């Protein structure tokens, strides 16, 4: 263990009172333990300060003071329903330990989205309201959180046992009272917060403010509804640059949250939506006023409600009840049609908040928050005879629509080749299908390929369907399908070494046979095999037979010098993929295997990716496919110098 770190472990008694039972998790300040309070005979959570390297000894007094400040700030919010309660702060063997409320069954928001996929917009609104309430309580006391992110939001069962019903904000370790006259316990040259969730004014050295916390909450809700952050990049520096200079990635699933997220992520804090306005908008998403032409937003449906993955094309479900069951029996909040007020992509009504007819916008218009609200008008009572006429007309329309649907989908209608004769498929592609691509021109991504569905583990597998979405018409699919597919596959594509996006677009005659859907694929950039599933279609425990499906940020356990498997970054792991390095074309495969680790250390050292150079060094993986295809790309990873495992929340 590093010099100066406490000798902690299961069975140790802290301050003669707290028996450590097991480790619950780790964070930037240290470990969190489940402990038994032997005096009160109850379970508590203990936060332990850890110094990971000898170089941190000089910062010991500042970190100890920060721990005391965390306890003081959080204790000031004792009793708040959405803040983890702090009971005490004590010193043991010269280091502080913070005694906190133990929240059984809790899962942080980052882990929840990782395990189950993005949340529905209405569920995000519920979480957002709770966190906003906690932040506002702190702001009223002059305390800024400064590190609002998914990992610092806990979701836990309530007293009735409903999972994830409680929403709790935790980790006030870097909170501060800007006007409180207290000592700042951080170095002025170091940015405090998490890259990708830090407000642009904070990234540029500005003071912590309530508006900055609100920006971080907007990033967090974006992550919850989309499954990735608005400024996710491969390195912390790239994420900070994106926060300051780039717009958020376009949303795909946000639905009713879309305009609100844009308002929360406004770069200029002067123009950013206020907490009060955000509260009103979030409340309206949960309990919208009734208005004409309410439409269900398919993007608001939880991913486990009916599709195989969150990338599958949405379906219009049966009217839900008060809750919707997950496959494992847990109850999730599922929005009803009346609760989703923005139209789905391709429909006439734009995704703005509030919907037309619901009154003025909860924030100023004309500042990039979306179009102004429609003019409101008083609803007049309708005569019963008019209602009867409308009901009759609606019935006839539904009957006619049913007849059209039956005629349109008679057996044989649109049968043949949904994507044309060249592609040759007789069945529409499904999300997750692995394919062999035969480029008729002989040059990958020139013209159309012949496609054949194959086993994902076969040597013929050259790519995979990563998303499927419904198009309004064959013309719309042809006009915008490629661009939409590039957007939907962008994140996964950026993390793989050598793939490109391809859109399988239905022909006019095959549009109905294709289910009116465009299939978005990632294919090997040079027309070679990828030897396995890609992106989120990979399962934990997957054994890599080649480097083609390894991607940036993967956490690995090395099984041998020739084999590794994919593991969760939330648990112990031996190494983490940093980036891909192109070796010289004159290098043989054997030379690459002999020289790749040294080249990775020279060209892509772990410290460039946030890893302490005193603790970490480079390692590498070399696959035969990179030499067969001519790309000559090797995978650079970070490992610990002492041979130990990397832990959760390490860079």
C-alpha positions in Angstrom: 0.0 0.0 0.0 1.2 3.5 -0.8 3.1 5.4 1.9 0.9 7.2 4.4 -2.4 5.5 3.6 -4.4 4.0 6.5 -4.1 0.3 7.1 -7.8 -0.5 6.5 -9.7 -3.7 6.0 -12.7 -5.8 6.9 -12.8 -6.5 10.6 -10.9 -3.4 11.7 -12.5 -1.2 14.4 -12.4 2.5 13.9 -12.2 4.8 16.9 -13.0 1.9 19.2 -16.6 1.9 18.0 -17.2 1.2 14.2 -16.5 -2.3 12.9 -15.8 -2.3 9.2 -18.0 -4.9 7.4 -17.3 -4.4 3.7 -16.4 -1.7 1.2 -19.3 -0.1 -0.5 -17.4 2.0 -3.1 -14.6 4.5 -3.8 -14.4 8.1 -4.7 -11.9 10.9 -5.2 -11.4 11.4 -1.5 -11.3 7.7 -0.5 -13.3 4.6 0.3 -16.8 4.2 1.7 -17.3 1.3 4.1 -20.4 -0.3 5.6 -19.7 -0.4 9.3 -21.5 -1.6 12.5 -21.8 1.0 15.2 -21.1 -1.2 18.3 -22.4 1.5 20.7 -25.8 2.0 19.1 -26.1 -1.4 17.5 -26.9 -0.1 14.0 -25.3 0.1 10.6 -23.6 3.3 9.3 -21.5 4.3 6.3 -17.9 5.4 7.0 -16.0 7.5 4.5 -12.2 6.9 4.8 -9.6 9.3 3.5 -7.0 7.6 1.3 -3.7 9.0 0.1 -2.9 7.0 -3.0 0.7 7.9 -3.4 3.6 9.4 -1.4 3.3 12.6 -3.4 0.0 13.4 -1.7 1.5 13.6 1.8 2.2 17.3 1.3 -1.5 17.9 0.6 -2.5 15.9 3.7 -3.6 18.9 5.9 -5.6 20.4 3.1 -7.5 17.1 2.4 -8.1 16.6 6.1 -9.6 20.1 6.3 -11.7 19.4 3.2 -13.1 16.3 4.9 -14.1 18.4 8.0 -15.7 20.9 5.7 -17.6 18.2 3.9 -19.0 17.0 7.2 -19.9 20.5 8.3 -21.6 21.4 5.0 -23.6 18.2 4.8 -24.5 18.3 8.5 -26.0 21.7 7.9 -28.5 20.0 5.6 -29.3 17.3 8.2 -32.9 16.1 7.9 -33.3 17.1 4.2 -35.1 14.3 2.4 -32.8 14.4 -0.6 -29.4 14.7 1.1 -27.4 11.8 2.7 -27.3 12.6 6.4 -23.9 13.1 8.1 -23.8 12.1 11.7 -20.2 12.8 12.8 -16.6 13.4 11.8 -13.8 11.7 13.8 -10.1 11.3 13.7 -8.4 7.9 13.8 -4.7 7.4 13.6 -4.3 11.0 12.5 -6.8 10.8 9.6 -10.5 11.9 9.5 -13.4 9.5 9.0 -16.9 10.8 8.2 -19.8 8.9 9.7 -22.8 9.0 7.4 -26.3 7.5 7.0 -26.2 4.0 5.5 -28.7 3.8 2.6 -29.4 0.1 2.0 -30.2 -1.0 -1.5 -28.9 2.2 -3.0 -27.5 2.4 -6.5 -26.0 5.5 -8.0 -27.5 7.0 -11.1 -24.4 6.2 -13.2 -24.5 2.6 -12.3 -28.2 2.4 -12.8 -28.0 3.7 -16.4 -25.1 1.5 -17.1 -27.0 -1.6 -16.0 -30.5 -0.8 -17.3 -30.2 1.8 -20.0 -31.4 5.4 -20.1 -34.4 6.5 -18.0 -37.7 7.8 -19.4 -37.9 11.7 -19.5 -40.6 11.7 -16.8 -38.4 9.6 -14.5 -35.5 11.9 -15.2 -37.8 14.9 -14.2 -38.6 13.2 -10.9 -34.9 12.7 -10.1 -34.1 16.2 -11.3 -36.7 17.8 -9.0 -35.3 16.0 -6.0 -31.7 16.9 -6.7 -32.7 20.5 -7.5 -34.5 20.7 -4.1 -31.4 19.5 -2.4 -29.2 21.9 -4.3 -31.5 24.8 -3.6 -31.5 24.0 0.1 -27.7 24.2 0.1 -27.7 27.4 -2.1 -29.9 29.1 0.5 -27.2 28.4 3.1 -24.6 29.7 0.7 -23.2 26.2 0.0 -22.4 25.2 -3.6 -22.0 21.5 -4.3 -19.5 21.9 -7.2 -19.5 18.2 -8.2 -23.1 17.3 -9.3 -22.8 14.2 -11.5 -24.5 10.8 -11.9 -22.2 9.0 -9.5 -23.1 11.4 -6.7 -26.9 10.8 -6.9 -28.2 7.7 -5.1 -31.5 6.0 -5.8 -32.8 3.8 -3.1 -36.0 2.0 -2.0 -38.5 3.8 0.2 -40.1 2.5 3.3 -42.7 0.7 1.2 -40.0 -1.1 -0.6 -40.4 0.6 -4.0 -36.9 0.5 -5.6 -35.2 3.8 -6.6 -38.1 5.8 -5.0 -35.7 7.8 -2.8 -33.3 10.3 -4.5 -30.3 11.4 -2.5 -27.5 13.8 -3.3 -24.2 12.9 -1.7 -20.5 13.8 -1.6 -20.2 17.4 -0.4 -16.4 16.8 -0.3 -15.6 19.8 -2.6 -18.5 22.0 -1.7 -17.8 25.6 -0.6 -19.4 28.7 0.8 -18.0 31.4 -1.6 -19.2 34.2 0.7 -18.8 32.5 4.0 -15.2 33.7 4.7 -14.0 30.1 5.1 -10.6 28.8 4.0 -10.5 27.3 0.5 -9.1 23.8 0.8 -8.1 23.3 -2.9 -5.1 24.5 -4.8 -5.9 27.5 -6.9 -4.2 25.9 -10.0 -6.4 22.8 -9.9 -9.9 22.7 -11.3 -12.4 21.3 -8.8 -15.1 19.1 -10.3 -15.6 16.4 -12.9 -14.6 17.0 -16.5 -17.7 16.9 -18.8 -20.0 18.0 -15.9 -18.2 21.3 -15.0 -19.9 24.5 -16.1 -17.9 26.4 -18.8 -17.4 29.4 -16.5 -15.9 27.1 -13.8 -13.7 25.5 -16.4 -12.3 29.0 -17.2 -11.6 29.8 -13.6 -14.8 31.5 -12.6 -16.2 31.3 -9.1 -18.6 28.5 -7.9 -22.3 29.7 -8.2 -25.7 28.2 -8.1 -25.9 28.6 -11.9 -22.8 26.4 -12.2 -24.4 23.7 -10.1 -27.5 24.0 -12.3 -25.4 23.4 -15.5 -23.9 20.3 -13.9 -27.4 19.1 -13.1 -28.4 19.6 -16.7 -25.4 17.5 -17.8 -26.5 14.8 -15.3 -30.1 14.7 -16.5 -28.8 14.6 -20.1 -26.7 11.5 -19.2 -29.8 9.9 -17.5 -32.1 10.3 -20.5 -29.5 9.7 -23.3 -27.1 7.1 -21.7 -24.0 9.3 -22.2 -22.9 12.8 -21.2 -23.4 15.8 -23.5 -19.7 16.5 -23.5 -18.3 12.9 -23.2 -14.8 12.7 -24.8 -11.9 10.3 -24.5 -9.8 12.5 -22.1 -10.6 14.9 -19.4 -8.9 17.7 -21.3 -11.0 17.0 -24.4 -14.1 17.0 -22.3 -13.2 20.4 -20.7 -12.6 21.8 -24.1 -15.9 20.6 -25.3 -17.7 22.1 -22.3 -16.2 25.5 -23.1 -16.2 25.6 -27.0 -18.7 23.0 -28.3 -22.5 22.5 -28.2 -23.9 19.4 -26.5 -24.5 16.3 -28.6 -28.0 16.4 -30.2 -30.5 14.5 -28.0 -32.2 11.4 -29.3 -34.4 10.3 -26.4 -35.0 13.5 -24.4 -38.6 14.1 -25.6 -40.2 16.6 -23.3 -36.9 17.3 -21.6 -35.2 18.5 -24.8 -35.8 22.3 -24.6 -35.2 22.3 -20.8 -31.9 20.6 -21.2 -30.9 23.2 -23.8 -31.8 25.9 -21.3 -29.8 24.3 -18.5 -26.8 23.8 -20.7 -26.6 27.4 -22.0 -23.0 28.5 -22.0 -23.5 32.0 -20.6 -24.6 31.8 -17.0 -26.5 35.1 -17.3 -28.8 33.6 -19.9 -29.0 30.2 -18.2 -32.4 29.1 -16.8 -32.8 29.7 -13.1 -33.5 27.1 -10.5 -37.0 28.4 -9.9 -37.7 28.2 -13.7 -36.2 24.8 -13.9 -38.3 23.5 -11.1 -41.5 24.8 -12.8 -40.5 23.1 -16.1 -39.6 19.8 -14.4 -42.9 19.8 -12.4 -44.8 20.4 -15.6 -43.2 17.4 -17.2 -44.4 15.2 -14.4 -47.9 16.7 -14.1 -48.7 18.6 -17.3 -51.9 20.5 -17.8 -54.4 18.9 -20.2 -54.4 20.4 -23.7 -55.7 19.5 -27.1 -53.9 17.0 -29.3 -51.8 15.4 -26.6 -49.5 12.9 -28.2 -47.4 10.1 -26.7 -43.6 10.5 -27.2 -42.2 7.1 -28.0 -38.8 8.3 -27.0 -40.0 8.6 -23.4 -40.6 4.9 -23.1 -38.1 3.0 -20.8 -35.8 0.8 -22.8 -36.9 -2.3 -21.0 -40.6 -1.7 -21.8 -40.6 -3.5 -25.1 -37.5 -3.3 -27.3 -34.4 -5.4 -27.2 -32.1 -2.4 -26.5 -32.4 1.3 -26.1 -31.4 1.8 -29.7 -34.3 -0.2 -31.1 -37.1 1.7 -32.9 -39.8 2.8 -30.4 -43.2 1.3 -30.4 -46.4 2.8 -29.1 -47.3 0.8 -26.0 -50.7 0.0 -24.5 -51.8 2.7 -22.0 -49.6 2.1 -19.0 -50.9 1.8 -15.4 -49.4 3.6 -12.5 -46.2 1.7 -12.8 -44.5 -0.7 -15.2 -42.6 -3.8 -14.1 -39.1 -4.6 -15.1 -38.3 -8.2 -16.0 -36.8 -8.8 -12.6 -40.0 -7.6 -10.8 -38.8 -4.2 -9.8 -41.2 -1.3 -10.3 -40.2 1.6 -12.5 -42.1 4.8 -13.0 -43.5 4.8 -16.5 -45.1 8.0 -18.0 -48.6 7.9 -19.3 -49.6 9.3 -22.6 -51.0 12.4 -20.8 -47.7 13.0 -19.2 -45.6 13.1 -22.4 -46.4 16.3 -24.2 -43.8 16.7 -26.9 -44.3 15.1 -30.2 -42.0 12.3 -31.4 -39.5 12.9 -34.3 -41.3 13.2 -37.6 -44.6 14.4 -36.1 -46.0 17.9 -36.7 -45.6 19.3 -33.2 -42.1 20.4 -32.3 -40.4 19.2 -29.1 -40.7 22.4 -27.2 -41.7 23.1 -23.6 -44.4 23.9 -22.7 -46.5 22.4 -25.5 -48.8 24.8 -27.4 -51.8 25.9 -25.4 -50.3 25.3 -22.0 -49.4 28.9 -21.2 -46.2 30.9 -21.2 -42.8 29.3 -21.2 -41.2 28.9 -17.7 -38.1 30.7 -18.9 -37.4 33.7 -21.2 -37.8 33.1 -25.0 -35.6 34.4 -27.7 -32.3 33.4 -26.0 -31.8 30.0 -27.6 -34.3 28.1 -25.4 -36.6 27.1 -28.2 -39.5 28.8 -30.0 -41.9 31.0 -28.1 -45.0 29.3 -26.8 -48.2 29.3 -28.8 -50.9 31.9 -28.0 -53.2 30.5 -25.3 -56.9 30.7 -25.6 -59.8 29.8 -23.3 -61.4 26.5 -23.9 -65.1 26.8 -24.5 -67.6 24.2 -23.5 -68.6 22.0 -26.4 -72.1 20.9 -27.1 -72.8 17.2 -26.7 -74.0 16.9 -30.2 -70.7 18.2 -31.5 -68.9 15.6 -29.3 -71.1 12.9 -30.8 -70.2 14.0 -34.3 -66.5 14.1 -33.5 -66.7 10.6 -31.9 -68.5 9.2 -35.0 -65.9 10.8 -37.3 -63.1 9.4 -35.1 -64.6 5.9 -35.2 -64.9 6.0 -39.0 -61.3 7.2 -39.3 -60.1 4.4 -37.0 -62.0 1.9 -39.0 -60.7 3.2 -42.2 -57.2 3.2 -40.8 -57.5 -0.4 -39.7 -58.7 -1.4 -43.1 -55.8 0.4 -44.8 -53.3 -1.3 -42.4 -54.8 -4.7 -43.1 -54.5 -4.1 -46.8 -51.0 -2.6 -46.6 -49.7 -5.6 -44.6 -51.4 -8.5 -46.5 -49.0 -11.4 -47.0 -46.7 -10.7 -49.9 -47.1 -6.9 -49.8 -43.6 -5.4 -50.3 -42.1 -8.9 -50.1 -38.8 -9.5 -51.8 -35.8 -7.3 -51.0 -36.6 -4.5 -48.4 -33.3 -2.7 -49.2 -33.1 -3.5 -52.9 -31.6 -6.2 -55.1 -28.0 -5.3 -54.5 -28.2 -5.6 -50.7 -30.3 -8.7 -51.3 -31.8 -9.3 -47.8 -35.3 -10.7 -47.8 -36.0 -9.8 -44.2 -35.6 -6.5 -42.4 -32.5 -6.0 -40.3 -32.9 -6.0 -36.5 -31.0 -4.3 -33.8 -28.0 -6.4 -32.9 -27.8 -8.4 -36.2 -24.2 -9.2 -37.2 -23.6 -9.1 -41.0 -21.2 -10.0 -43.7 -20.7 -7.2 -46.2 -19.8 -7.9 -49.9 -18.8 -4.7 -51.6 -19.7 -5.2 -55.2 -17.2 -2.6 -56.4 -14.4 -4.2 -54.5 -13.8 -1.1 -52.5 -15.4 -0.8 -49.0 -18.0 2.1 -48.7 -18.2 2.6 -52.4 -21.7 1.9 -53.7 -23.9 -0.6 -51.9 -22.8 -3.9 -50.3 -24.5 -7.2 -50.5 -25.5 -8.0 -46.9 -25.9 -11.4 -45.2 -26.9 -11.9 -41.5 -24.2 -14.1 -39.8 -23.2 -15.3 -36.4 -21.6 -12.5 -34.3 -18.7 -14.9 -33.4 -18.0 -16.0 -37.0 -15.0 -15.0 -39.1 -17.5 -13.6 -41.7 -18.8 -11.0 -39.2 -17.8 -7.6 -40.7 -20.1 -5.4 -38.6 -23.3 -5.1 -36.7 -26.6 -3.2 -36.6 -26.3 -0.7 -33.8 -29.6 1.1 -34.0 -32.9 1.0 -35.9 -35.3 3.9 -36.3 -38.6 4.5 -38.0 -38.8 7.0 -40.9 -41.9 9.0 -41.9 -41.6 7.9 -45.6 -39.2 6.3 -48.0 -38.2 9.7 -49.3 -37.5 10.9 -45.7 -35.4 7.8 -45.1 -33.4 8.4 -48.3 -32.9 12.1 -47.5 -31.8 11.9 -43.9 -31.1 8.2 -43.1 -27.3 8.4 -43.5 -27.0 11.5 -41.3 -29.2 10.1 -38.6 -27.2 6.8 -38.6 -23.9 8.7 -38.3 -25.3 10.5 -35.3 -26.7 7.5 -33.6 -23.5 5.5 -34.0 -21.1 8.4 -33.4 -20.2 7.6 -29.8 -19.5 3.9 -30.3 -17.7 4.6 -33.6 -15.4 7.1 -31.8 -14.3 4.5 -29.3 -13.5 1.7 -31.8 -10.3 1.6 -33.8 -11.4 1.1 -37.4 -15.1 1.2 -38.2 -17.5 3.4 -40.3 -21.2 4.0 -40.2 -23.5 2.6 -42.9 -27.2 3.1 -43.3 -29.3 0.3 -44.8 -32.1 2.4 -46.3 -35.3 0.8 -47.6 -36.3 1.2 -51.2 -39.7 2.8 -52.1 -41.1 -0.6 -53.0 -39.6 -2.3 -49.9 -40.4 0.4 -47.4 -43.3 -1.4 -45.8 -41.5 -4.8 -45.9 -38.6 -3.1 -44.0 -41.0 -2.1 -41.2 -40.7 1.5 -42.4 -37.3 1.5 -40.6 -33.7 2.4 -41.4 -31.0 0.2 -39.9 -27.8 1.8 -38.7 -24.7 -0.4 -39.0 -21.0 -0.1 -38.0 -18.8 -2.0 -40.5 -15.1 -2.5 -40.5 -13.5 0.4 -42.3 -11.5 -1.9 -44.6 -14.0 -4.7 -45.1 -12.4 -7.1 -42.7 -13.9 -9.3 -40.0 -14.4 -7.7 -36.5 -14.6 -11.1 -34.7 -17.4 -10.4 -32.3 -20.2 -8.0 -31.2 -19.6 -4.2 -31.0 -20.3 -1.5 -28.5 -23.1 -2.1 -26.1 -23.9 -5.4 -27.7 -20.9 -6.9 -26.0 -21.6 -8.5 -22.6 -19.4 -8.3 -19.5 -17.2 -11.4 -19.5 -16.8 -11.3 -23.3 -13.5 -12.9 -24.2 -11.6 -11.0 -26.9 -10.3 -13.2 -29.7 -8.8 -10.1 -31.4 -8.4 -6.4 -30.7 -10.9 -5.3 -33.4 -13.8 -5.0 -30.9 -11.8 -3.5 -28.0 -12.8 0.1 -27.5 -11.5 3.2 -25.6 -12.4 3.2 -21.9 -12.8 -0.6 -21.8 -11.7 -2.3 -18.6 -10.0 -5.6 -19.0 -8.8 -8.6 -17.1 -5.8 -10.3 -18.7 -6.4 -14.0 -18.8 -3.0 -14.7 -20.5 -0.5 -12.9 -22.7 -2.8 -13.7 -25.6 -6.3 -13.3 -24.1 -8.3 -10.8 -22.2 -11.9 -10.4 -21.2 -14.2 -7.4 -20.8 -15.1 -6.5 -17.1 -17.0 -3.7 -15.4 -15.0 -0.5 -14.6 -17.0 -0.3 -11.4 -15.2 -3.2 -9.9 -11.5 -4.3 -9.7 -9.8 -4.6 -13.1 -6.3 -5.1 -14.3 -6.1 -2.5 -17.1 -8.0 0.1 -19.0 -7.9 0.9 -22.7 -6.6 4.4 -23.4 -6.3 4.8 -27.1 -5.1 3.3 -30.4 -1.6 3.8 -31.8 -0.7 3.3 -35.5 2.6 1.5 -35.9 4.8 2.0 -39.0 3.7 0.1 -42.2 7.2 -1.4 -42.3 6.7 -3.2 -38.9 6.0 -6.9 -38.9 3.4 -8.4 -36.5 6.2 -9.8 -34.4 8.0 -6.5 -34.3 4.8 -4.8 -33.2 4.3 -7.2 -30.4 7.9 -6.6 -29.2 7.8 -2.8 -29.5 4.1 -1.8 -28.9 4.3 -1.3 -25.1 7.4 0.9 -25.3 5.7 2.9 -28.2 2.5 3.4 -26.2 4.5 4.6 -23.2 6.3 7.1 -25.4 3.4 8.3 -27.6 0.4 7.8 -25.3 1.6 7.7 -21.6 -1.1 7.1 -19.0 -0.5 10.5 -17.4 -1.9 12.1 -20.6 -5.2 10.4 -19.6 -5.3 11.4 -16.0 -3.3 8.5 -14.5 -0.6 9.2 -11.9 2.8 8.4 -13.6 4.2 7.3 -10.2 1.5 4.6 -10.1 0.7 3.6 -13.7 2.6 2.5 -16.8 1.7 1.5 -20.3 0.8 -1.9 -21.6 -0.6 -3.0 -25.0 -2.5 -5.5 -27.1 -1.7 -6.4 -30.7 -4.2 -8.2 -33.0 -3.6 -10.1 -36.2 -6.5 -8.4 -37.9 -4.7 -5.0 -37.7 -1.9 -6.5 -39.8 -4.1 -8.4 -42.2 -6.1 -5.3 -42.9 -3.1 -3.0 -43.1 -4.2 -0.6 -40.4 -1.3 -1.5 -38.1 -3.2 -0.2 -35.0 -2.3 -1.4 -31.5 -4.3 -1.0 -28.4 -2.6 1.1 -25.6 -3.7 0.4 -22.0 -2.8 1.6 -18.5 -1.8 -0.9 -15.7 -0.5 -0.4 -12.2 3.3 -0.6 -11.8 2.9 -2.8 -8.7 0.8 -5.3 -10.6 -2.3 -4.6 -8.5 -5.9 -4.0 -9.6 -7.4 -0.7 -10.6 -10.5 0.3 -8.7 -13.7 2.1 -9.3 -13.5 5.9 -10.0 -9.8 5.7 -11.0 -9.3 7.7 -14.2 
